[in-house]
Amino acid sequence: MKLITPYGVNDLVNLQCRPIPSFQKDNAHLDIYRERVQRKGWAQRWPLLTISDL
């Protein structure tokens, strides 16, 4: 397995989900992030995952 982690592995090993830096800049991008998290059901699939939108 090969991991490509341009922002590090801390979020991965700590079960944290948050938008990438370019999506943190405005509400339009945050809305896309929130919709994707909801649509994919990440909170239900991984109950220990911490989801934040900063």
PDBQT receptor file of N, H, CA, C and O in Angstrom, charges set to zero:
ATOM      1  N   MET A   1       0.838  -1.157   0.000  1.00  0.00    +0.000 N 
ATOM      2  CA  MET A   1       0.000   0.000   0.000  1.00  0.00    +0.000 C 
ATOM      3  C   MET A   1       0.893   1.233   0.000  1.00  0.00    +0.000 C 
ATOM      4  O   MET A   1       1.915   1.284   0.685  1.00  0.00    +0.000 OA
ATOM      5  N   LYS A   2       0.486   2.218  -0.778  1.00  0.00    +0.000 N 
ATOM      6  H   LYS A   2      -0.344   2.177  -1.334  1.00  0.00    +0.000 HD
ATOM      7  CA  LYS A   2       1.236   3.467  -0.841  1.00  0.00    +0.000 C 
ATOM      8  C   LYS A   2       0.294   4.606  -0.465  1.00  0.00    +0.000 C 
ATOM      9  O   LYS A   2      -0.757   4.781  -1.081  1.00  0.00    +0.000 OA
ATOM     10  N   LEU A   3       0.672   5.369   0.539  1.00  0.00    +0.000 N 
ATOM     11  H   LEU A   3       1.526   5.227   1.039  1.00  0.00    +0.000 HD
ATOM     12  CA  LEU A   3      -0.116   6.517   0.961  1.00  0.00    +0.000 C 
ATOM     13  C   LEU A   3       0.491   7.790   0.396  1.00  0.00    +0.000 C 
ATOM     14  O   LEU A   3       1.701   8.006   0.471  1.00  0.00    +0.000 OA
ATOM     15  N   ILE A   4      -0.350   8.613  -0.160  1.00  0.00    +0.000 N 
ATOM     16  H   ILE A   4      -1.332   8.438  -0.221  1.00  0.00    +0.000 HD
ATOM     17  CA  ILE A   4       0.070   9.931  -0.608  1.00  0.00    +0.000 C 
ATOM     18  C   ILE A   4      -0.608  10.920   0.320  1.00  0.00    +0.000 C 
ATOM     19  O   ILE A   4      -1.830  11.068   0.283  1.00  0.00    +0.000 OA
ATOM     20  N   THR A   5       0.158  11.590   1.141  1.00  0.00    +0.000 N 
ATOM     21  H   THR A   5       1.151  11.469   1.171  1.00  0.00    +0.000 HD
ATOM     22  CA  THR A   5      -0.402  12.452   2.175  1.00  0.00    +0.000 C 
ATOM     23  C   THR A   5       0.254  13.831   2.131  1.00  0.00    +0.000 C 
ATOM     24  O   THR A   5       1.154  14.108   2.923  1.00  0.00    +0.000 OA
ATOM     25  N   PRO A   6      -0.183  14.697   1.216  1.00  0.00    +0.000 N 
ATOM     26  CA  PRO A   6       0.450  16.003   1.099  1.00  0.00    +0.000 C 
ATOM     27  C   PRO A   6       0.287  16.876   2.347  1.00  0.00    +0.000 C 
ATOM     28  O   PRO A   6       1.041  17.831   2.533  1.00  0.00    +0.000 OA
ATOM     29  N   TYR A   7      -0.690  16.558   3.204  1.00  0.00    +0.000 N 
ATOM     30  H   TYR A   7      -1.302  15.782   3.053  1.00  0.00    +0.000 HD
ATOM     31  CA  TYR A   7      -0.892  17.343   4.421  1.00  0.00    +0.000 C 
ATOM     32  C   TYR A   7      -0.549  16.543   5.672  1.00  0.00    +0.000 C 
ATOM     33  O   TYR A   7      -0.946  16.918   6.775  1.00  0.00    +0.000 OA
ATOM     34  N   GLY A   8       0.185  15.444   5.510  1.00  0.00    +0.000 N 
ATOM     35  H   GLY A   8       0.507  15.140   4.613  1.00  0.00    +0.000 HD
ATOM     36  CA  GLY A   8       0.606  14.634   6.648  1.00  0.00    +0.000 C 
ATOM     37  C   GLY A   8      -0.376  13.524   6.972  1.00  0.00    +0.000 C 
ATOM     38  O   GLY A   8      -1.415  13.392   6.325  1.00  0.00    +0.000 OA
ATOM     39  N   VAL A   9      -0.039  12.720   7.983  1.00  0.00    +0.000 N 
ATOM     40  H   VAL A   9       0.805  12.826   8.509  1.00  0.00    +0.000 HD
ATOM     41  CA  VAL A   9      -0.879  11.576   8.363  1.00  0.00    +0.000 C 
ATOM     42  C   VAL A   9      -1.561  11.761   9.715  1.00  0.00    +0.000 C 
ATOM     43  O   VAL A   9      -2.270  10.864  10.172  1.00  0.00    +0.000 OA
ATOM     44  N   ASN A  10      -1.360  12.903  10.360  1.00  0.00    +0.000 N 
ATOM     45  H   ASN A  10      -0.784  13.632   9.989  1.00  0.00    +0.000 HD
ATOM     46  CA  ASN A  10      -1.948  13.108  11.688  1.00  0.00    +0.000 C 
ATOM     47  C   ASN A  10      -3.454  12.920  11.692  1.00  0.00    +0.000 C 
ATOM     48  O   ASN A  10      -3.980  12.218  12.556  1.00  0.00    +0.000 OA
ATOM     49  N   ASP A  11      -4.163  13.529  10.749  1.00  0.00    +0.000 N 
ATOM     50  H   ASP A  11      -3.736  14.099  10.047  1.00  0.00    +0.000 HD
ATOM     51  CA  ASP A  11      -5.616  13.384  10.705  1.00  0.00    +0.000 C 
ATOM     52  C   ASP A  11      -6.013  11.929  10.480  1.00  0.00    +0.000 C 
ATOM     53  O   ASP A  11      -6.985  11.453  11.067  1.00  0.00    +0.000 OA
ATOM     54  N   LEU A  12      -5.285  11.237   9.653  1.00  0.00    +0.000 N 
ATOM     55  H   LEU A  12      -4.496  11.623   9.176  1.00  0.00    +0.000 HD
ATOM     56  CA  LEU A  12      -5.587   9.836   9.358  1.00  0.00    +0.000 C 
ATOM     57  C   LEU A  12      -5.466   8.963  10.603  1.00  0.00    +0.000 C 
ATOM     58  O   LEU A  12      -6.384   8.207  10.920  1.00  0.00    +0.000 OA
ATOM     59  N   VAL A  13      -4.370   9.059  11.292  1.00  0.00    +0.000 N 
ATOM     60  H   VAL A  13      -3.624   9.673  11.034  1.00  0.00    +0.000 HD
ATOM     61  CA  VAL A  13      -4.164   8.196  12.460  1.00  0.00    +0.000 C 
ATOM     62  C   VAL A  13      -5.001   8.624  13.659  1.00  0.00    +0.000 C 
ATOM     63  O   VAL A  13      -5.238   7.823  14.563  1.00  0.00    +0.000 OA
ATOM     64  N   ASN A  14      -5.449   9.874  13.680  1.00  0.00    +0.000 N 
ATOM     65  H   ASN A  14      -5.256  10.526  12.946  1.00  0.00    +0.000 HD
ATOM     66  CA  ASN A  14      -6.293  10.360  14.770  1.00  0.00    +0.000 C 
ATOM     67  C   ASN A  14      -7.781  10.341  14.425  1.00  0.00    +0.000 C 
ATOM     68  O   ASN A  14      -8.603  10.876  15.169  1.00  0.00    +0.000 OA
ATOM     69  N   LEU A  15      -8.120   9.726  13.300  1.00  0.00    +0.000 N 
ATOM     70  H   LEU A  15      -7.452   9.292  12.695  1.00  0.00    +0.000 HD
ATOM     71  CA  LEU A  15      -9.513   9.616  12.846  1.00  0.00    +0.000 C 
ATOM     72  C   LEU A  15     -10.211  10.971  12.791  1.00  0.00    +0.000 C 
ATOM     73  O   LEU A  15     -11.315  11.137  13.310  1.00  0.00    +0.000 OA
ATOM     74  N   GLN A  16      -9.553  11.933  12.158  1.00  0.00    +0.000 N 
ATOM     75  H   GLN A  16      -8.656  11.799  11.737  1.00  0.00    +0.000 HD
ATOM     76  CA  GLN A  16     -10.111  13.265  12.011  1.00  0.00    +0.000 C 
ATOM     77  C   GLN A  16     -10.352  13.565  10.540  1.00  0.00    +0.000 C 
ATOM     78  O   GLN A  16      -9.534  13.243   9.679  1.00  0.00    +0.000 OA
ATOM     79  N   CYS A  17     -11.479  14.182  10.275  1.00  0.00    +0.000 N 
ATOM     80  H   CYS A  17     -12.145  14.443  10.974  1.00  0.00    +0.000 HD
ATOM     81  CA  CYS A  17     -11.819  14.590   8.917  1.00  0.00    +0.000 C 
ATOM     82  C   CYS A  17     -12.073  16.086   8.930  1.00  0.00    +0.000 C 
ATOM     83  O   CYS A  17     -12.881  16.577   9.718  1.00  0.00    +0.000 OA
ATOM     84  N   ARG A  18     -11.394  16.803   8.068  1.00  0.00    +0.000 N 
ATOM     85  H   ARG A  18     -10.738  16.404   7.427  1.00  0.00    +0.000 HD
ATOM     86  CA  ARG A  18     -11.620  18.236   7.931  1.00  0.00    +0.000 C 
ATOM     87  C   ARG A  18     -11.269  18.638   6.503  1.00  0.00    +0.000 C 
ATOM     88  O   ARG A  18     -10.555  17.918   5.806  1.00  0.00    +0.000 OA
ATOM     89  N   PRO A  19     -11.768  19.777   6.079  1.00  0.00    +0.000 N 
ATOM     90  CA  PRO A  19     -11.499  20.184   4.694  1.00  0.00    +0.000 C 
ATOM     91  C   PRO A  19     -10.023  20.513   4.484  1.00  0.00    +0.000 C 
ATOM     92  O   PRO A  19      -9.330  20.964   5.396  1.00  0.00    +0.000 OA
ATOM     93  N   ILE A  20      -9.567  20.276   3.266  1.00  0.00    +0.000 N 
ATOM     94  H   ILE A  20     -10.130  19.910   2.525  1.00  0.00    +0.000 HD
ATOM     95  CA  ILE A  20      -8.196  20.635   2.923  1.00  0.00    +0.000 C 
ATOM     96  C   ILE A  20      -8.062  22.161   2.937  1.00  0.00    +0.000 C 
ATOM     97  O   ILE A  20      -9.070  22.859   2.829  1.00  0.00    +0.000 OA
ATOM     98  N   PRO A  21      -6.862  22.685   3.066  1.00  0.00    +0.000 N 
ATOM     99  CA  PRO A  21      -6.688  24.140   3.187  1.00  0.00    +0.000 C 
ATOM    100  C   PRO A  21      -7.383  24.964   2.104  1.00  0.00    +0.000 C 
ATOM    101  O   PRO A  21      -7.930  26.025   2.406  1.00  0.00    +0.000 OA
ATOM    102  N   SER A  22      -7.377  24.511   0.871  1.00  0.00    +0.000 N 
ATOM    103  H   SER A  22      -6.933  23.649   0.626  1.00  0.00    +0.000 HD
ATOM    104  CA  SER A  22      -8.021  25.315  -0.186  1.00  0.00    +0.000 C 
ATOM    105  C   SER A  22      -9.536  25.368  -0.021  1.00  0.00    +0.000 C 
ATOM    106  O   SER A  22     -10.169  26.289  -0.537  1.00  0.00    +0.000 OA
ATOM    107  N   PHE A  23     -10.136  24.408   0.682  1.00  0.00    +0.000 N 
ATOM    108  H   PHE A  23      -9.621  23.659   1.101  1.00  0.00    +0.000 HD
ATOM    109  CA  PHE A  23     -11.581  24.415   0.910  1.00  0.00    +0.000 C 
ATOM    110  C   PHE A  23     -11.952  25.191   2.177  1.00  0.00    +0.000 C 
ATOM    111  O   PHE A  23     -13.137  25.400   2.440  1.00  0.00    +0.000 OA
ATOM    112  N   GLN A  24     -10.971  25.616   2.957  1.00  0.00    +0.000 N 
ATOM    113  H   GLN A  24     -10.009  25.447   2.743  1.00  0.00    +0.000 HD
ATOM    114  CA  GLN A  24     -11.233  26.338   4.196  1.00  0.00    +0.000 C 
ATOM    115  C   GLN A  24     -11.391  27.842   3.959  1.00  0.00    +0.000 C 
ATOM    116  O   GLN A  24     -11.692  28.585   4.892  1.00  0.00    +0.000 OA
ATOM    117  N   LYS A  25     -11.194  28.285   2.741  1.00  0.00    +0.000 N 
ATOM    118  H   LYS A  25     -10.950  27.681   1.982  1.00  0.00    +0.000 HD
ATOM    119  CA  LYS A  25     -11.107  29.724   2.470  1.00  0.00    +0.000 C 
ATOM    120  C   LYS A  25     -12.451  30.421   2.325  1.00  0.00    +0.000 C 
ATOM    121  O   LYS A  25     -12.549  31.614   2.610  1.00  0.00    +0.000 OA
ATOM    122  N   ASP A  26     -13.489  29.713   1.890  1.00  0.00    +0.000 N 
ATOM    123  H   ASP A  26     -13.409  28.744   1.658  1.00  0.00    +0.000 HD
ATOM    124  CA  ASP A  26     -14.772  30.386   1.720  1.00  0.00    +0.000 C 
ATOM    125  C   ASP A  26     -15.935  29.421   1.952  1.00  0.00    +0.000 C 
ATOM    126  O   ASP A  26     -15.772  28.201   1.939  1.00  0.00    +0.000 OA
ATOM    127  N   ASN A  27     -17.099  30.003   2.161  1.00  0.00    +0.000 N 
ATOM    128  H   ASN A  27     -17.231  30.994   2.172  1.00  0.00    +0.000 HD
ATOM    129  CA  ASN A  27     -18.279  29.205   2.497  1.00  0.00    +0.000 C 
ATOM    130  C   ASN A  27     -18.740  28.311   1.354  1.00  0.00    +0.000 C 
ATOM    131  O   ASN A  27     -19.280  27.233   1.604  1.00  0.00    +0.000 OA
ATOM    132  N   ALA A  28     -18.542  28.728   0.108  1.00  0.00    +0.000 N 
ATOM    133  H   ALA A  28     -18.104  29.604  -0.095  1.00  0.00    +0.000 HD
ATOM    134  CA  ALA A  28     -18.957  27.895  -1.025  1.00  0.00    +0.000 C 
ATOM    135  C   ALA A  28     -18.208  26.567  -1.010  1.00  0.00    +0.000 C 
ATOM    136  O   ALA A  28     -18.807  25.512  -1.220  1.00  0.00    +0.000 OA
ATOM    137  N   HIS A  29     -16.913  26.615  -0.767  1.00  0.00    +0.000 N 
ATOM    138  H   HIS A  29     -16.427  27.472  -0.597  1.00  0.00    +0.000 HD
ATOM    139  CA  HIS A  29     -16.131  25.385  -0.713  1.00  0.00    +0.000 C 
ATOM    140  C   HIS A  29     -16.489  24.558   0.514  1.00  0.00    +0.000 C 
ATOM    141  O   HIS A  29     -16.523  23.330   0.440  1.00  0.00    +0.000 OA
ATOM    142  N   LEU A  30     -16.757  25.209   1.639  1.00  0.00    +0.000 N 
ATOM    143  H   LEU A  30     -16.729  26.207   1.700  1.00  0.00    +0.000 HD
ATOM    144  CA  LEU A  30     -17.156  24.472   2.838  1.00  0.00    +0.000 C 
ATOM    145  C   LEU A  30     -18.493  23.774   2.624  1.00  0.00    +0.000 C 
ATOM    146  O   LEU A  30     -18.706  22.676   3.139  1.00  0.00    +0.000 OA
ATOM    147  N   ASP A  31     -19.391  24.395   1.874  1.00  0.00    +0.000 N 
ATOM    148  H   ASP A  31     -19.217  25.287   1.456  1.00  0.00    +0.000 HD
ATOM    149  CA  ASP A  31     -20.673  23.752   1.566  1.00  0.00    +0.000 C 
ATOM    150  C   ASP A  31     -20.464  22.492   0.738  1.00  0.00    +0.000 C 
ATOM    151  O   ASP A  31     -21.143  21.488   0.955  1.00  0.00    +0.000 OA
ATOM    152  N   ILE A  32     -19.538  22.535  -0.201  1.00  0.00    +0.000 N 
ATOM    153  H   ILE A  32     -18.986  23.350  -0.378  1.00  0.00    +0.000 HD
ATOM    154  CA  ILE A  32     -19.220  21.350  -1.016  1.00  0.00    +0.000 C 
ATOM    155  C   ILE A  32     -18.676  20.245  -0.117  1.00  0.00    +0.000 C 
ATOM    156  O   ILE A  32     -19.081  19.089  -0.237  1.00  0.00    +0.000 OA
ATOM    157  N   TYR A  33     -17.771  20.592   0.774  1.00  0.00    +0.000 N 
ATOM    158  H   TYR A  33     -17.441  21.531   0.872  1.00  0.00    +0.000 HD
ATOM    159  CA  TYR A  33     -17.198  19.627   1.717  1.00  0.00    +0.000 C 
ATOM    160  C   TYR A  33     -18.289  19.001   2.582  1.00  0.00    +0.000 C 
ATOM    161  O   TYR A  33     -18.354  17.778   2.711  1.00  0.00    +0.000 OA
ATOM    162  N   ARG A  34     -19.148  19.835   3.177  1.00  0.00    +0.000 N 
ATOM    163  H   ARG A  34     -19.095  20.829   3.073  1.00  0.00    +0.000 HD
ATOM    164  CA  ARG A  34     -20.217  19.335   4.045  1.00  0.00    +0.000 C 
ATOM    165  C   ARG A  34     -21.166  18.404   3.294  1.00  0.00    +0.000 C 
ATOM    166  O   ARG A  34     -21.569  17.364   3.815  1.00  0.00    +0.000 OA
ATOM    167  N   GLU A  35     -21.517  18.783   2.077  1.00  0.00    +0.000 N 
ATOM    168  H   GLU A  35     -21.190  19.628   1.654  1.00  0.00    +0.000 HD
ATOM    169  CA  GLU A  35     -22.426  17.953   1.278  1.00  0.00    +0.000 C 
ATOM    170  C   GLU A  35     -21.790  16.608   0.966  1.00  0.00    +0.000 C 
ATOM    171  O   GLU A  35     -22.461  15.577   1.015  1.00  0.00    +0.000 OA
ATOM    172  N   ARG A  36     -20.521  16.609   0.651  1.00  0.00    +0.000 N 
ATOM    173  H   ARG A  36     -19.976  17.446   0.611  1.00  0.00    +0.000 HD
ATOM    174  CA  ARG A  36     -19.824  15.363   0.325  1.00  0.00    +0.000 C 
ATOM    175  C   ARG A  36     -19.728  14.438   1.541  1.00  0.00    +0.000 C 
ATOM    176  O   ARG A  36     -19.942  13.231   1.425  1.00  0.00    +0.000 OA
ATOM    177  N   VAL A  37     -19.407  15.004   2.702  1.00  0.00    +0.000 N 
ATOM    178  H   VAL A  37     -19.232  15.984   2.796  1.00  0.00    +0.000 HD
ATOM    179  CA  VAL A  37     -19.341  14.206   3.929  1.00  0.00    +0.000 C 
ATOM    180  C   VAL A  37     -20.704  13.578   4.208  1.00  0.00    +0.000 C 
ATOM    181  O   VAL A  37     -20.793  12.398   4.549  1.00  0.00    +0.000 OA
ATOM    182  N   GLN A  38     -21.764  14.372   4.064  1.00  0.00    +0.000 N 
ATOM    183  H   GLN A  38     -21.692  15.331   3.787  1.00  0.00    +0.000 HD
ATOM    184  CA  GLN A  38     -23.119  13.877   4.311  1.00  0.00    +0.000 C 
ATOM    185  C   GLN A  38     -23.509  12.798   3.301  1.00  0.00    +0.000 C 
ATOM    186  O   GLN A  38     -24.014  11.738   3.674  1.00  0.00    +0.000 OA
ATOM    187  N   ARG A  39     -23.268  13.080   2.022  1.00  0.00    +0.000 N 
ATOM    188  H   ARG A  39     -22.858  13.940   1.720  1.00  0.00    +0.000 HD
ATOM    189  CA  ARG A  39     -23.658  12.150   0.952  1.00  0.00    +0.000 C 
ATOM    190  C   ARG A  39     -22.953  10.804   1.081  1.00  0.00    +0.000 C 
ATOM    191  O   ARG A  39     -23.554   9.760   0.824  1.00  0.00    +0.000 OA
ATOM    192  N   LYS A  40     -21.707  10.822   1.470  1.00  0.00    +0.000 N 
ATOM    193  H   LYS A  40     -21.219  11.669   1.679  1.00  0.00    +0.000 HD
ATOM    194  CA  LYS A  40     -20.940   9.581   1.572  1.00  0.00    +0.000 C 
ATOM    195  C   LYS A  40     -21.183   8.826   2.872  1.00  0.00    +0.000 C 
ATOM    196  O   LYS A  40     -20.767   7.675   3.003  1.00  0.00    +0.000 OA
ATOM    197  N   GLY A  41     -21.857   9.464   3.842  1.00  0.00    +0.000 N 
ATOM    198  H   GLY A  41     -22.195  10.399   3.735  1.00  0.00    +0.000 HD
ATOM    199  CA  GLY A  41     -22.209   8.790   5.090  1.00  0.00    +0.000 C 
ATOM    200  C   GLY A  41     -21.022   8.393   5.941  1.00  0.00    +0.000 C 
ATOM    201  O   GLY A  41     -21.029   7.341   6.580  1.00  0.00    +0.000 OA
ATOM    202  N   TRP A  42     -20.006   9.234   5.950  1.00  0.00    +0.000 N 
ATOM    203  H   TRP A  42     -20.001  10.089   5.431  1.00  0.00    +0.000 HD
ATOM    204  CA  TRP A  42     -18.784   8.890   6.683  1.00  0.00    +0.000 C 
ATOM    205  C   TRP A  42     -19.028   8.738   8.186  1.00  0.00    +0.000 C 
ATOM    206  O   TRP A  42     -18.458   7.844   8.812  1.00  0.00    +0.000 OA
ATOM    207  N   ALA A  43     -19.854   9.585   8.763  1.00  0.00    +0.000 N 
ATOM    208  H   ALA A  43     -20.317  10.311   8.254  1.00  0.00    +0.000 HD
ATOM    209  CA  ALA A  43     -20.108   9.519  10.214  1.00  0.00    +0.000 C 
ATOM    210  C   ALA A  43     -20.780   8.199  10.591  1.00  0.00    +0.000 C 
ATOM    211  O   ALA A  43     -20.497   7.639  11.650  1.00  0.00    +0.000 OA
ATOM    212  N   GLN A  44     -21.661   7.705   9.736  1.00  0.00    +0.000 N 
ATOM    213  H   GLN A  44     -21.891   8.159   8.876  1.00  0.00    +0.000 HD
ATOM    214  CA  GLN A  44     -22.330   6.437  10.015  1.00  0.00    +0.000 C 
ATOM    215  C   GLN A  44     -21.399   5.249   9.770  1.00  0.00    +0.000 C 
ATOM    216  O   GLN A  44     -21.434   4.256  10.496  1.00  0.00    +0.000 OA
ATOM    217  N   ARG A  45     -20.585   5.369   8.758  1.00  0.00    +0.000 N 
ATOM    218  H   ARG A  45     -20.557   6.176   8.168  1.00  0.00    +0.000 HD
ATOM    219  CA  ARG A  45     -19.689   4.262   8.405  1.00  0.00    +0.000 C 
ATOM    220  C   ARG A  45     -18.551   4.108   9.410  1.00  0.00    +0.000 C 
ATOM    221  O   ARG A  45     -18.160   2.991   9.747  1.00  0.00    +0.000 OA
ATOM    222  N   TRP A  46     -18.022   5.237   9.886  1.00  0.00    +0.000 N 
ATOM    223  H   TRP A  46     -18.340   6.145   9.612  1.00  0.00    +0.000 HD
ATOM    224  CA  TRP A  46     -16.919   5.229  10.852  1.00  0.00    +0.000 C 
ATOM    225  C   TRP A  46     -17.336   6.066  12.070  1.00  0.00    +0.000 C 
ATOM    226  O   TRP A  46     -17.029   7.256  12.124  1.00  0.00    +0.000 OA
ATOM    227  N   PRO A  47     -18.022   5.473  13.035  1.00  0.00    +0.000 N 
ATOM    228  CA  PRO A  47     -18.556   6.236  14.169  1.00  0.00    +0.000 C 
ATOM    229  C   PRO A  47     -17.489   6.910  15.040  1.00  0.00    +0.000 C 
ATOM    230  O   PRO A  47     -17.807   7.869  15.743  1.00  0.00    +0.000 OA
ATOM    231  N   LEU A  48     -16.268   6.455  15.019  1.00  0.00    +0.000 N 
ATOM    232  H   LEU A  48     -16.010   5.676  14.448  1.00  0.00    +0.000 HD
ATOM    233  CA  LEU A  48     -15.214   7.087  15.816  1.00  0.00    +0.000 C 
ATOM    234  C   LEU A  48     -14.558   8.272  15.106  1.00  0.00    +0.000 C 
ATOM    235  O   LEU A  48     -13.720   8.961  15.689  1.00  0.00    +0.000 OA
ATOM    236  N   LEU A  49     -14.937   8.508  13.859  1.00  0.00    +0.000 N 
ATOM    237  H   LEU A  49     -15.618   7.949  13.386  1.00  0.00    +0.000 HD
ATOM    238  CA  LEU A  49     -14.381   9.598  13.066  1.00  0.00    +0.000 C 
ATOM    239  C   LEU A  49     -14.886  10.937  13.605  1.00  0.00    +0.000 C 
ATOM    240  O   LEU A  49     -16.081  11.112  13.844  1.00  0.00    +0.000 OA
ATOM    241  N   THR A  50     -13.970  11.868  13.790  1.00  0.00    +0.000 N 
ATOM    242  H   THR A  50     -12.999  11.726  13.596  1.00  0.00    +0.000 HD
ATOM    243  CA  THR A  50     -14.328  13.223  14.182  1.00  0.00    +0.000 C 
ATOM    244  C   THR A  50     -14.374  14.083  12.925  1.00  0.00    +0.000 C 
ATOM    245  O   THR A  50     -13.367  14.247  12.237  1.00  0.00    +0.000 OA
ATOM    246  N   ILE A  51     -15.541  14.626  12.634  1.00  0.00    +0.000 N 
ATOM    247  H   ILE A  51     -16.359  14.493  13.193  1.00  0.00    +0.000 HD
ATOM    248  CA  ILE A  51     -15.713  15.438  11.433  1.00  0.00    +0.000 C 
ATOM    249  C   ILE A  51     -15.859  16.887  11.859  1.00  0.00    +0.000 C 
ATOM    250  O   ILE A  51     -16.719  17.222  12.674  1.00  0.00    +0.000 OA
ATOM    251  N   SER A  52     -15.014  17.743  11.303  1.00  0.00    +0.000 N 
ATOM    252  H   SER A  52     -14.315  17.471  10.641  1.00  0.00    +0.000 HD
ATOM    253  CA  SER A  52     -15.094  19.165  11.637  1.00  0.00    +0.000 C 
ATOM    254  C   SER A  52     -15.026  19.977  10.353  1.00  0.00    +0.000 C 
ATOM    255  O   SER A  52     -14.500  19.527   9.335  1.00  0.00    +0.000 OA
ATOM    256  N   ASP A  53     -15.570  21.176  10.428  1.00  0.00    +0.000 N 
ATOM    257  H   ASP A  53     -15.998  21.541  11.254  1.00  0.00    +0.000 HD
ATOM    258  CA  ASP A  53     -15.421  22.079   9.285  1.00  0.00    +0.000 C 
ATOM    259  C   ASP A  53     -14.811  23.402   9.736  1.00  0.00    +0.000 C 
ATOM    260  O   ASP A  53     -15.050  24.463   9.160  1.00  0.00    +0.000 OA
ATOM    261  N   LEU A  54     -14.015  23.288  10.792  1.00  0.00    +0.000 N 
ATOM    262  H   LEU A  54     -13.821  22.426  11.261  1.00  0.00    +0.000 HD
ATOM    263  CA  LEU A  54     -13.204  24.376  11.354  1.00  0.00    +0.000 C 
ATOM    264  C   LEU A  54     -14.075  25.530  11.707  1.00  0.00    +0.000 C 
ATOM    265  O   LEU A  54     -13.584  26.548  12.195  1.00  0.00    +0.000 OA
TER     266      LEU A  54
